[in-house]
Amino acid sequence: MNDNLLDFDAQAMERYFAGIGEKPFRARQVLRWIHQYGESDFARMSDLAKSLRAKLAQRAEVRVPQVVGDETAQDGTRKWLLKVDGANAVESVFIPETDRGTLCVSSQAGCVLDCAFCSTGKQGFNRNLSTAEVIGQLWIANRQLGRDPKGERVISNVVMMGMGEPLLNLDNVIPALRLMLDDNAYGLSRRRVTVSTSGVIPGIDRLREECPVALAVSLHAPNDALRNRLVPLNRKFPIRELLKACNRYLDKAPRDFITFEYVMLEGVNDSDAHARELAEISGRVRCKFNLIPFNAFPKSGFQRSSPDRIRRFAEILQRAGVTVTTRKTRGEGIDAACGQLAGSVTDRTRRSARVTHKITELRT
């Protein structure tokens, strides 16, 4: 099989071109063709020498996931189902807003963490996505969405909040992030690229050192007893240690706060007492809270908190001086809302063993 040039960030692309006897500037040219212009045919890369185009055609390709599903909700949210191999398909979602266009990108086929309220985790886990499969979601979305009337790309923000835990796949996610930031590729600012994690502390520390972007942490509970139930990873990385990692991350973060995501579950984590506990957490790390109305899926066992309860919860936090937003539910009619992405995954889950092995890798 030919080399997939979508797997290479700028440094890897330069190494690849050096290996085939070409100068570094050729790598930058090809990066622009692939990522800025969405070109996959070397023959149409007109400023490359014919000999180089022929060489690339023989040994390389631009191979993206196959689009096998494409749905658009009434609110304009668009979801793609992307086949990544013979057994697995993942989902990515575009969310249009008046001041931005956000693409939600997946990092794994399934998820190993099994958070209690998440549809993705309930289907199990097969494998990590490659760099090409991660960045390929942005490549496809840019091609399909085109440009706005001013000639600008429609996608202005990327969030790694789709299927999977990004910080358990950093070997592939970091090169994809670097491409998102590269001026020869997508040229997004670090403030406009967000990685969401359930709290993989070694991964937070590695991301801080190698490619700090905006960070969102799926908190969902104000104390360890409840978070152990909702986010099993908390048993390995309790809240106290997680907050320390967040404070370390802020030393290099492009934003001066961490976003804590908090799904609102009726009668589970939405009481006044829970809100007051969260307010105490805000005194230990610079943060803002994003309250997320729960999006139901079959046999979840949870219900969404009422609008009044969510409003009351937010008011308690705000009176304590905490910045709070409530996420507007988008794409619910096509199962594209937060926590609903499920794709099609051949489950090879051995959850405990997989998580322990990957965390050991990150620590060494």
Sequence and secondary structure as in RCSB ss.txt:
>XXXX:A:sequence
MNDNLLDFDAQAMERYFAGIGEKPFRARQVLRWIHQYGESDFARMSDLAKSLRAKLAQRAEVRVPQVVGDETAQD
GTRKWLLKVDGANAVESVFIPETDRGTLCVSSQAGCVLDCAFCSTGKQGFNRNLSTAEVIGQLWIANRQLGRDPK
GERVISNVVMMGMGEPLLNLDNVIPALRLMLDDNAYGLSRRRVTVSTSGVIPGIDRLREECPVALAVSLHAPNDA
LRNRLVPLNRKFPIRELLKACNRYLDKAPRDFITFEYVMLEGVNDSDAHARELAEISGRVRCKFNLIPFNAFPKS
GFQRSSPDRIRRFAEILQRAGVTVTTRKTRGEGIDAACGQLAGSVTDRTRRSARVTHKITELRT
>XXXX:A:secstr
  EEGGG  HHHHHHHHHHTT  HHHHHHHHIIIIIS    GGG TTS HHHHHHHHHHEE    EEEEEEE TT
S EEEEEE SSS EEEEEEEE SS EEEE   EEE SS  TT HHHHT EEEE  HHHHHHHHHHHHHHH B TT
S BS  EEEE SSS GGG HHHHHHHHHHHH TTTT   GGGEEEEES  HHHHHHHHHH   EEEEE   SSHH
HHHHH GGGGTS HHHHHHHHHHHHTT SSSSEEEEEEEBTTTT SHHHHHHHHHHHTTS EEEEEEE    TT 
   B  HHHHHHHHHHHHHTT EEEE    SGGGT STT    B      HHHHHHHHHHHHH 
